[in-house]
């Protein structure tokens, strides 16, 4: 389950980052998510207010998810299975942890992605 949550979280963070870069408001992204039968889910609804308020108080800490993602990638490796998307998620979570967001909510990856966008320009 946490493999899916980690990927949903980072996908949402990337969508918000791209939206910010292209002038699409977070409220519009969440409106589209709510209108989609495939993407209207409780998890995104829970994260919406935290994102809009930029409140990254931990509901599920980045450190805890990083621990789980590391376990997943280690188990996959032991069994000869490749998890390329989860490996990319792990790299992003490790960066966020190094940047000081380990004790924040997992959605704090938004701040890391936004910061990278600023540094790239």
C-alpha positions in Angstrom: 0.0 0.0 0.0 2.8 2.5 0.9 4.4 1.9 -2.5 1.2 3.3 -4.1 0.9 6.1 -1.6 4.5 7.2 -2.1 4.0 7.3 -5.9 0.6 9.1 -5.6 2.2 11.7 -3.3 5.1 12.4 -5.6 2.9 12.4 -8.6 0.7 15.0 -6.9 3.7 17.0 -5.9 5.1 17.0 -9.4 1.7 18.0 -10.8 1.5 20.9 -8.4 5.1 22.0 -9.2 4.4 21.9 -12.9 1.1 23.8 -12.3 3.0 26.4 -10.3 5.6 26.8 -13.1 2.9 27.2 -15.8 0.5 29.3 -13.9 -2.1 26.7 -13.0 -3.3 27.3 -9.5 -3.3 24.4 -6.9 -7.1 24.9 -6.4 -7.6 24.3 -10.1 -5.6 21.0 -9.9 -7.6 19.8 -7.0 -10.9 20.8 -8.8 -9.9 18.6 -11.7 -8.9 15.7 -9.5 -12.3 15.9 -7.7 -14.1 15.8 -11.1 -12.3 12.7 -12.3 -13.8 9.4 -11.4 -10.4 7.8 -11.6 -8.6 10.4 -9.4 -11.2 11.5 -7.0 -9.9 9.8 -3.9 -9.8 10.4 -0.2 -6.1 10.7 -0.1 -6.0 13.6 -2.4 -8.9 15.3 -0.6 -7.0 14.9 2.7 -3.8 16.5 1.3 -5.6 19.4 -0.4 -6.0 21.6 2.6 -2.4 20.9 3.8 -1.1 21.9 0.3 -3.3 25.0 0.0 -2.3 26.2 3.5 1.4 25.0 3.0 1.0 23.2 6.3 3.3 20.2 6.3 2.6 19.1 9.9 3.2 15.4 9.8 0.3 13.1 9.2 2.7 10.5 7.8 6.3 11.7 8.0 8.7 11.8 5.1 11.2 9.8 7.2 8.7 7.0 7.8 7.9 6.8 4.1 11.5 6.8 3.2 12.1 3.9 5.6 9.3 2.0 3.9 10.5 2.8 0.3 14.0 1.8 1.2 12.6 -1.5 2.4 10.6 -2.0 -0.7 13.5 -1.4 -3.0 15.8 -3.7 -1.0 13.2 -6.5 -1.1 12.7 -6.0 -4.8 16.5 -6.2 -5.4 16.7 -9.4 -3.3 14.0 -11.0 -5.5 15.5 -9.8 -8.8 12.6 -7.3 -9.4 13.1 -3.8 -10.7 11.1 -0.9 -9.3 12.3 2.1 -11.4 9.5 4.5 -10.4 9.9 3.6 -6.7 13.7 4.0 -7.1 13.0 7.6 -8.4 10.7 8.2 -5.5 13.4 7.0 -3.1 15.9 9.5 -4.6 13.4 12.4 -4.2 12.6 11.4 -0.6 16.3 11.1 0.2 16.9 14.6 -1.2 14.0 15.9 0.8 15.3 14.3 3.9 18.8 15.8 3.4 17.1 19.2 2.8 15.6 19.0 6.3 12.1 17.8 5.7 12.4 14.3 7.3 10.1 15.2 10.2 7.5 17.0 8.0 4.6 15.4 6.2 5.4 13.4 3.1 3.8 16.2 1.0 6.8 18.4 1.9 8.4 16.9 -1.3 6.5 19.8 -2.9 8.9 22.2 -1.3 11.9 20.3 -2.6 10.5 20.2 -6.2 9.6 23.9 -6.1 13.1 24.7 -4.8 14.7 22.7 -7.6 12.6 24.6 -10.2 13.9 27.9 -8.8 17.5 26.6 -8.9 17.1 25.4 -12.5 16.1 28.8 -13.7 
